[in-house]
Amino acid sequence: MNTFLSSSSARPANNHKLLIQLSEVAKVYNTAAGDFIALKGINADIYAGEFVGVIGKSGAGKSTLLNMITGADMISSGEVIFNASDGKSVSIHKLSENSLAVWRGRNVGIIHQSFQLLPMLNLVENIMLPLDFSGRYKRRVSKELAIELLKLVELEDHAYKLPAYISGGQKQRVAIARSLANDPPIIVADEPTGSLDTLTAETIFEIFEKLIEQGRTIIMVTHDNNLAPRFTRRLLIADGLITADSGFHLAPIQEQR
C-alpha cells in the first residue's frame, strides 16, 4: 500500500527542501493577430510543504504558469527545475516527450475545475486509470488502492456509481483522489472550487489542508481574492508577471556540518 493511505503514516516533516525553481519562464503564443506574451520572465522558488495560491484575474497567466510547472505546454524560454527527493535535479522542459510523461505521472497530481472524469467508468475505475497506466501495480492492487483513496475523501459508499449520479462537489473529491493515485509529492489544482458552492468548497479546502499536513506541496490557481488567507503563500499574477509574493514563505533549512 502507498504510505498516504494509512492515518499513521503521514509523511515525515520536510526540511523546507527547494522543490521547484522557475527561472525567467516565458511563454509566447503565436496567433493570427500576432504574438501574445502570456508569461514575461517568471522567477519563483517553491518549497516542499507549501500551499501556494496563484491568484489573478482571468487572462493573467495563471493556468499558463501551471502548464509550465507540469510540462503540459512547451516553454518559450527560461527553465523549470524539479529537485527530486533522491537529490537529483531535472530540467523538465529538456526531457523527451516520453520521459516527461513518466516524470509527470510519478511526481504531479493534476486537478481540473471540470473534473475530467470518464462518464462510462465508475468512480473506482476512474481512480484506477493512472494506477494502471503506471504499470506499477497488478489490477487487484490498483483496485484496492482506488477504494482506499475513495475512503480518504469519504466516498467509498459511492465507489461503483457512475459520475453522472454524484454531485459536483463529490466529483471534485473523486478528482482529488485520482490525483493522489501514484502518491505524487506535488498537487496542482486549476480553479478546483470555481464551480462549487461555499460549503462544498470548504470541504475541498479541508482535504487540501490535510494533504499539506502530510507533507505534500499544493499549487492552486484561483481568481478569488477572498481565498487568499487559506494559502500559506500567495503569488499574485497580472499581465504575465508576478506582482507580489506574500505569506509564510518556507525558507531552506541549512544542513548542519
N, C-alpha and C positions, 0 to 999 in steps of 0.2 A: 504493500500500500504506500501511496505517497505520504510524505510526512505531514502535509497540511490537513489530512483527513482526521487526525486524532486531536482531541481537545488538549491533550497533554503534550503535544509535540510541536508547539509553536516554535518558529524559527528562533535561533539564538539572537540576542541583541546584536545588531550590526555595529561595526566600528566606524560608522559615518563614511563608509567607502565611497569614493568617487565612482559613480556608476556610468553616467553618460556625459560626454563632453561634446558640445556643439561649438564649432569654431567657424565664424564667418559664413554661416549657412545661408545660401541664397537660392531662390527658385524663381525662374523666369518662364512664363508660358508664352509660346508663340501663337498669336491669334490673327484672324483676318484683319483685325483693326490695328495690329501692331503688337509689340511685346508688352506683356503685363507682368510687372515685377511683384510677385506675391510675398516674397521674403527678401529683406535687404541687408543681409550680413548679420545673422543672429548669432550671438555668443551667450552661452549659458552652461553651467555645470549643475548636474542633478545628482544628489547623493542617495545612497540606499536608505530606505525607510522614510523618504519624504512623501507627503501627499501634496502634489503640486497642482494648483489650479491655473490653467492658461485662460485668461479672461479677456474678452474683447468683443466688439460688435461684429455683426455678420460682414464677411469680406475682409476682416482684419488680418487674416493669415493663420488663424488658429488651427484649422484642420490640416492645412498645408504643413504646418510645423510638426503635427503628429505624424504625417506621412513621411517626413524626413527622418524622424526618430525611428519609425518602424521599418523604413526602407520600402514602403508601399509605393512610393513615387521616386523618380530619378531626381537627383540633386543637380543643380546647375553649377554651383561652385561651393567651396567650403568642405567641411568634413564633420561626420558624426562618428565618434569613437565610443564603443561599448567596452567597459572593463569587466571581464568575467571574474567569477569567484575563484578561479584557478590562477589568477594573476595575469592571464593573457589579455591583450587588448586587440580589438577588432575594429577596423575602419569599415563600417558596414556597407557603404556605397562603393567600396572597392571589391566586394565579394562578387563572385559569379552569380547568375540568377538562381542556380540550384543551391549553391552554398548559402545564399541569402534566405531562401525559403526554409532551409534546415535551421539556420540561426534563428529566424523569426519563430518557427514552430517550437523551439526549445526555450526561448527567452522572453517572448512577448505574448501576453494575452490581450486581445482586442475586443472592446465592447462598443457597439454601434447604437445610435439613437433608434434606428429602425429594427433592432433586434437581430435580423437576418437569420431567423430560424427557418429550417426547411419544412414547409407545411405538410409534406407527406410522411414525415418521420415523427414519432412520438418524442417526448422530452428526453427520455433516456438515450434514444438513438441519436438525437441532435448533439448531445454531450459526448457521445461515443465517437463522433466523426473525427475530431482532432486526435483522439487516442488511437483510433485505427490507422489514421494516416501516418502517425509517428512510427508505427511498426514496432513499438517497444513492448506491447502487451498482447497476449492472446485475447481473443474476443471475450471469453468468460471473465477475465480480469478487467477488461475495459468496461464491461457492463457493471461489475461490482464497484469500480471507481466512479462511474457515472451516477450510480444510485447514492453513493456516499456524498458526492458533490450536491446532489439534489437535497440531501439531508442538511447539508451546510447552509443552504438557502431556504430551508424549511418547506420544500415542495415534494418530498418523497411520496406523499399520498397522491400526487398527480403524475407520477412517473410515466404512466402508459397512455396519457392523454395526448392528443394532437394539439399543436399550438393554437389552433382556432378555438379551442374550448377552455382557454385560460385568459386571464385579464392582461392588460398591457404591463402592469407592474410585475405580474408573475412571469411574463415573457422576458422582462429585463433581468429578473433574478436568474432565470434559466441561462440567459446570455452571460451573466457573471459566472455562473457555474461552469459553463463551457470555456470561458476564458481561462479558468484555473486548471483545465484538464491536464495539461502537461507540466503543471507546477512551475510556471514561469516566475522569475523574480520581478518582472515589470508588467504592470497592467496599464494600458492606455484606453481611455474612455472618451468618446466623442459625443458630447451633449447627452449623456445617458439618462438624465432626468428631464430633458427638454419637453417630452410629450406626456409626462406623468403628473398626476395631481400632487399637492403638497404632502399629504400623508404618505403616499407611496414613495415619493422622492426621499422622504425622511428614512424610510426603511432601507432604501438603496444606500444612502449615506452611512447608515449604521453598519451595513455589511462592509463597506469600504473601510470604515474606521477599524473594524475588527481585523481586516486584512493588513492594515498598517501596523497594528499591534503585533501581528505575526512576523513583521519584518519585511513585508513587501513594499514595493515602490509603486505609487499610482500617479499617473499624469492624466488629468482630466480637463477637457475643454468645455467652457461654458460661456454664454453671453450674459449670464445673470450675475450682476454685481452683488446681489443680495446673498449669494452663496460664498462670497469671499471669506467670511470668518470661519468657514468649515475647513479650509485648507490650512496646512501647516506652512505653506509658502505660496505666494501668488506672483505670477508673471503676467503683467498687463501688456497686451499687444495691440498696436494700432498701426495701420498702413504698413504692415510688414516689418515693424520694428518693435522690440521690447522696450516699453517706455517706463516701466517700473518693475522692481523685483523686491518684494516685501514679505514679511512674515518671519517665522523661525527658520532660518537657513542653516541646515546642518553643515557644520564645518568639519573637515577631516581631523581625526584624532591622530596625533603623531605617534608613531611606534616608538616605544622605549628601547633604547640600545643597551 
